[in-house]
Amino acid sequence: MSILYLLHFSIPIGIIIMPFLPNNILRNIFYLPFLLYIIWLIFDGCPWTKEHNSQLSVENNFSMSLIKDYFYNDITLHQSDQIVNIIICGSIIASALKLLFACEKRTRGKSY
């Protein structure tokens, strides 16, 4: 297993655990999934996926190969991309709700 694979694998894990991080850390990294989408837009996909696939001569993308290996063997590229989008959006929503509820707790009982 290469260093690139481990780094590439750490990105999805980091996004998945975002809602479970303490609020002071979450406030500082909340923008990272958005930045990930911007990078994908600029490079027409994930640059690490392209490099990883060129090293292994794999025609599937990184997330698709993980899903095929561990969950569902007959997945299409489009379905794989949609699963990644659902996970990222779910993490953003859960993180935002966590921060909003923390803010609401602090302001509850204060009159302005």
N, C-alpha and C positions, 0 to 999 in steps of 0.2 A: 504494500500500500504506500503510495507516494505522499509527500508533504502536500502537494497541490490537492490531492483527494481529501486529505484531512482538513485543510483550510476550507475547501469547497463544502465539505460536510458540516463544518462549524457554523456557516452562515445560516442555513435553515434551522439548525438547533438554536442558535442565538435568537432568531425571530420567534420561534415557538415559545421560548422561555421568557420573552419580554414581559408579558403580563404578570409574571411571578416575581419580577425584580422589585426591589424597594423603590418607592416613589422618587427619592432623590436621584437615583441612577436612571430610572425610567424617564424622568424629565429631560435628562441630557442626551438620551439615545432615541427618543421618540421619533425623530425625523429619519432615522436610518432606513426603514422599509421604503419610504418615499424616495430616498436617494438611490436605493437599489433599483426601483422602477426607472428612474432617470438614466442610470447607467445602462440598463437593458435597452432603453430607447436609443441612446447614443450609439451603442455598439451593435444594435440589431440582435439582441440576445445577450446572454451572460458571457463575458469574455473568458472567464475561467472554464465555463462549459466547453467553449470552443477549443481552448487549449487542452483541457482534459481529454476531450474526444479525439483530438489530433494525436495525442500521445498514445492513446489506446486503440486508435482506429475504430471507434465505435460510431455507428450512424445515428444512434439515439442520443438524446440529450441526457444530462446528469440526473435530473429528477425522474425522467422516464425510466431510466435503467434501475433506479432505486425502487420505484413503484412496481416495476415488473418483477424484480427479484423478491420483494417482500410482501406485496399485497395482491396485485391483479396482473396476470400475464398478458391479457389481450387488450391493453390500453393503447389508445392512439396518442400521437404527439399533442393534438389539440386538447384532449382530455387531461393529459399530464400538465399542460400549461394552466388549464383551468383549476386543477387541484392546487397547484402552487399559488395561484392568485387567491383562491379561497383561504388558504392557510395564512397568507400575508395579510389579507384584509381582516380576517378573524382576529389575528394578533393585534392589528392596529385598533380595531374596535374594542377589544377587551382591555387593551392598555389605556385607551382614552376613557373608557368607563371607569376604570380603576382610579385614574387621576381626577376625574370629575367627582366621583364619590368622596375621595379624600378632600377635595376642595370644599365640597358641600358640608362635610363634617366639621371643618375648621370654621366655616362661616355660619353654621347653625347656631342660633341663639344671639347673634350679634345684630343690633339694629343700626341701620344706616340713616 
